[in-house]
Amino acid sequence: MDAAAAIGVRPSRTTATSDGPHHESADPALNHSLLSNEHHEATETRTMTGDFKNTLNRVAFTSTSIAPPVRKIVMASTIENRMRTPELQSFGAEVRRLREAAGLKQAELGALTNVTRAYIGHVELGKTRCRLDFATRLDNALQADGDIIRAWHELLEKMKSIKYAAYFVNFPKAESTANLIRVYETHIVNGLFQTEAYSRAIIKDPDILSTRLNRQAHVMSDPTPRIFVVLEESVLYRQVGTPAVMCEQLEYLLKLSEHPGMRLQVLPTVYVEDARAAFAIATQADRSDAAYLVTGTGGMTSVNPEDLANLTERFASLQAEALDVRATRALIRKVVEERWT
């Protein structure tokens, strides 16, 4: 109980006075002046200092209480702004090439097309998808003879045909531009590292299969990002398709493990705290991260700092428990020989 309440101050209202706020009690004989009201962020407390007076005496008081936490709002770029697709980047590169060939600066092209220099920059960097009417204005301004319009149709219209589940659609955008990818898999080989036959045994929709294979081709093309993979041992034994499919898949993993930018480790059947579901983390050159987490109803993409910190720590724990690269290769060869041939 604070000091004012302890000496019987009733509910009051506050009025402004020349020497600070004055609190008038419901009882006209009981009034007090508030001299200070300070919030201490480190201890999350609030201290009020004042004096209490009635017709008989005057008492100074200080009261400290728990203060509600101050909410801090952190502004962050959206996942769409941070993840550029290869289609948008290719279109932007073509616009930049034609602008430079025409001898124009971004501001000059912006003036010709009635947009800002910044917008031209966003288009060239693949940060935004422009409309067809703007692509037409670009083509006219650069006297490109239809090259930009064709590029718009060929590259940007492809985006409409790419089929990803709604919960996964944002992650391939981060994955495609990442310079580091960390993957933990629990049940099947991750889609990036599947052979076509293995993928066909899982995916029946031809459009989704095509998207999967195109995603692989883009991420695994030069320059390939650094890739760290932890694969649960049970994946090596879980049959997908025929034994021949499994044999080919595991041999492909062996081949990938020889790549200088790839670190593949198998996790023996041991318990690792909090490692309950598969996930992947894509890290960009600017060290920004995005994560994809498998859930019971599909999955989710997250750029939440707390999620990312937890997953990064979890991945380090998984790597520590997993076999080293050489032991991993030896185990995969053994499983191929003893189980799938």
DALIN-V807271 format. One record per residue. RES is the residue in one small letter. PHI is phi in degrees with one decimal (* if undefined). PSI is psi as a letter, one per 40 degrees, with the letter a starting at -180 (999 if undefined). OMEGA is omega in whole degrees, 0 to 359 (* if undefined). Layout:
((RES	PHI	PSI	OMEGA) (RES	PHI	PSI	OMEGA))
This chain:
((m	*	h	181) (d	-80.0	i	189) (a	-63.9	d	181) (a	-63.7	d	179) (a	-66.1	d	182) (a	-63.1	d	181) (i	-104.5	e	165) (g	92.1	f	177) (v	-71.2	h	179) (r	-87.6	i	177) (p	-51.0	i	187) (s	-133.5	i	170) (r	-119.4	i	186) (t	-108.6	h	174) (t	-126.3	i	180) (a	-83.5	h	175) (t	-130.5	i	182) (s	-65.9	d	181) (d	-108.6	f	176) (g	118.1	i	182) (p	-66.3	i	180) (h	-120.8	h	184) (h	-101.4	h	182) (e	-95.2	h	182) (s	-75.4	i	173) (a	-62.7	d	174) (d	-95.3	h	185) (p	-59.7	e	179) (a	-83.7	e	183) (l	-118.3	h	180) (n	-138.4	i	178) (h	-144.1	i	179) (s	-107.2	h	178) (l	-93.3	h	183) (l	-88.4	d	179) (s	-153.7	i	180) (n	-146.4	g	189) (e	-115.3	h	175) (h	-102.5	h	180) (h	-106.3	h	187) (e	-64.2	d	185) (a	-63.3	d	182) (t	-102.2	e	181) (e	54.0	f	176) (t	-125.5	i	177) (r	-127.1	h	180) (t	-114.6	h	177) (m	-114.4	h	178) (t	-122.0	h	180) (g	-168.5	a	174) (d	-135.8	i	182) (f	-117.0	h	178) (k	-142.4	i	169) (n	-135.5	a	185) (t	-68.4	e	185) (l	-102.5	d	185) (n	-154.0	i	180) (r	-136.1	h	184) (v	-128.6	h	174) (a	-82.1	i	179) (f	-143.4	i	172) (t	-133.1	h	182) (s	-127.3	h	176) (t	-118.2	h	181) (s	-139.3	i	177) (i	-71.6	h	180) (a	-99.9	i	176) (p	-65.0	i	182) (p	-63.2	i	176) (v	-81.3	h	182) (r	-83.0	h	178) (k	-104.1	h	181) (i	-100.3	h	180) (v	-105.1	h	179) (m	-87.2	h	180) (a	-132.8	i	177) (s	-68.6	i	181) (t	-75.9	i	181) (i	-61.6	d	180) (e	-66.6	d	181) (n	-71.3	d	185) (r	-87.9	e	187) (m	-118.5	h	182) (r	-94.9	h	180) (t	-82.6	i	177) (p	-62.2	d	179) (e	-63.6	d	179) (l	-65.7	d	179) (q	-65.9	d	179) (s	-65.7	d	178) (f	-62.5	d	180) (g	-62.0	d	179) (a	-63.9	d	178) (e	-67.5	d	177) (v	-61.9	d	180) (r	-62.1	d	180) (r	-59.8	d	182) (l	-70.6	d	178) (r	-64.6	d	181) (e	-66.4	d	178) (a	-64.4	d	179) (a	-82.9	e	179) (g	73.8	f	182) (l	-106.6	i	171) (k	-87.0	i	181) (q	-58.5	d	180) (a	-63.9	d	180) (e	-68.1	d	177) (l	-66.7	d	177) (g	-61.1	d	179) (a	-64.7	d	180) (l	-69.4	d	183) (t	-109.5	e	175) (n	64.8	f	174) (v	-134.4	i	180) (t	-80.6	i	175) (r	-60.1	d	181) (a	-61.7	d	180) (y	-66.2	d	176) (i	-59.3	d	178) (g	-61.5	d	179) (h	-64.6	d	178) (v	-63.0	d	183) (e	-67.3	d	179) (l	-86.7	e	181) (g	76.6	f	182) (k	-88.1	e	181) (t	-145.8	i	177) (r	-103.0	h	180) (c	-83.5	i	178) (r	-83.4	i	181) (l	-62.3	d	181) (d	-64.5	d	177) (f	-73.6	d	176) (a	-59.7	d	178) (t	-66.5	d	177) (r	-63.1	d	176) (l	-61.1	d	182) (d	-60.8	d	180) (n	-67.5	d	182) (a	-64.6	d	182) (l	-94.2	e	182) (q	48.8	f	187) (a	-89.2	e	177) (d	54.4	f	175) (g	89.7	e	182) (d	-62.0	d	182) (i	-70.4	d	178) (i	-64.2	d	178) (r	-64.7	d	178) (a	-62.0	d	179) (w	-60.8	d	180) (h	-66.0	d	185) (e	-71.0	d	186) (l	-93.2	d	185) (l	-81.0	d	178) (e	-66.7	d	177) (k	-60.5	d	183) (m	-62.0	d	181) (k	-69.3	d	184) (s	-91.9	e	180) (i	-72.3	h	184) (k	-111.5	h	172) (y	-125.6	i	172) (a	-61.0	i	184) (a	-55.4	d	183) (y	-75.9	e	184) (f	-110.3	e	195) (v	-58.5	d	183) (n	-79.5	d	188) (f	-67.1	d	179) (p	-58.0	d	177) (k	-66.1	d	177) (a	-71.7	d	182) (e	-60.7	d	187) (s	-70.3	d	181) (t	-114.8	e	184) (a	-74.6	i	171) (n	-107.4	e	173) (l	-147.4	h	177) (i	-127.3	h	177) (r	-116.0	h	187) (v	-131.2	h	171) (y	-122.5	h	182) (e	-122.9	i	185) (t	-114.1	d	189) (h	-122.6	d	180) (i	-135.0	i	175) (v	-65.0	h	179) (n	-57.8	i	184) (g	-56.0	d	180) (l	-66.5	d	189) (f	-116.9	e	180) (q	-85.0	i	169) (t	-73.5	i	180) (e	-62.2	d	181) (a	-65.3	d	178) (y	-63.9	d	178) (s	-62.8	d	181) (r	-63.3	d	179) (a	-70.4	d	182) (i	-100.4	d	188) (i	-104.5	h	181) (k	-97.8	d	180) (d	-76.9	h	183) (p	-63.1	d	179) (d	-69.4	d	179) (i	-66.4	d	177) (l	-61.9	d	179) (s	-62.0	d	178) (t	-61.9	d	179) (r	-59.6	d	182) (l	-67.6	d	177) (n	-66.7	d	178) (r	-61.1	d	178) (q	-58.7	d	185) (a	-60.4	d	182) (h	-71.5	d	184) (v	-67.2	d	185) (m	-88.6	e	178) (s	-82.8	i	179) (d	-73.7	i	354) (p	-78.9	h	181) (t	-77.6	h	176) (p	-67.5	i	170) (r	-69.0	h	184) (i	-130.7	h	175) (f	-113.6	h	183) (v	-127.1	h	169) (v	-118.0	h	186) (l	-118.9	h	179) (e	-66.6	i	185) (e	-56.5	d	182) (s	-60.6	d	179) (v	-61.7	d	181) (l	-67.9	d	184) (y	-103.2	e	183) (r	-78.9	h	186) (q	-74.1	h	172) (v	-121.8	h	186) (g	76.6	a	182) (t	-89.9	i	174) (p	-56.1	d	179) (a	-64.1	d	177) (v	-62.9	d	180) (m	-65.2	d	179) (c	-60.8	d	179) (e	-62.3	d	182) (q	-64.5	d	181) (l	-68.8	d	176) (e	-65.8	d	177) (y	-67.1	d	176) (l	-61.9	d	177) (l	-60.7	d	179) (k	-63.3	d	179) (l	-61.9	d	183) (s	-65.9	e	178) (e	-83.7	e	180) (h	-67.0	h	184) (p	-61.4	d	181) (g	-93.4	e	186) (m	-112.1	h	175) (r	-125.8	h	182) (l	-105.8	h	178) (q	-131.1	i	176) (v	-99.1	h	178) (l	-95.2	h	177) (p	-60.5	i	182) (t	-75.1	g	178) (v	-132.0	i	178) (y	-87.9	h	174) (v	-119.8	h	185) (e	-56.3	h	176) (d	70.3	e	179) (a	-90.4	g	186) (r	-107.1	e	185) (a	-147.6	i	180) (a	-69.4	i	176) (f	-158.5	i	176) (a	-142.3	i	178) (i	-126.7	h	177) (a	-110.3	h	182) (t	-112.8	h	181) (q	-88.2	i	180) (a	-61.8	d	179) (d	-85.8	e	178) (r	73.1	e	173) (s	-76.8	i	185) (d	-122.4	i	167) (a	-139.7	i	182) (a	-127.0	i	172) (y	-118.6	h	182) (l	-120.5	h	176) (v	-77.8	h	178) (t	-124.5	i	181) (g	-66.4	d	181) (t	-110.4	e	180) (g	141.0	c	180) (g	175.9	i	178) (m	-151.3	i	175) (t	-103.2	h	184) (s	-137.4	i	168) (v	-120.5	e	179) (n	-67.0	h	183) (p	-56.8	d	180) (e	-67.5	d	176) (d	-58.6	d	184) (l	-65.0	d	178) (a	-63.8	d	180) (n	-64.3	d	182) (l	-69.0	d	178) (t	-62.2	d	178) (e	-65.1	d	180) (r	-64.2	d	181) (f	-64.5	d	177) (a	-61.1	d	178) (s	-65.3	d	180) (l	-64.5	d	178) (q	-61.6	d	181) (a	-65.7	d	181) (e	-84.2	d	185) (a	-77.9	i	174) (l	-65.6	i	175) (d	-72.7	i	187) (v	-61.4	d	182) (r	-66.4	d	179) (a	-65.0	d	177) (t	-63.7	d	179) (r	-61.7	d	180) (a	-62.2	d	180) (l	-67.4	d	180) (i	-62.2	d	178) (r	-60.3	d	180) (k	-62.9	d	180) (v	-66.4	d	178) (v	-59.3	d	183) (e	-70.1	d	187) (e	-88.6	d	186) (r	-112.8	d	191) (w	-115.0	e	176) (t	-124.3	999	*))
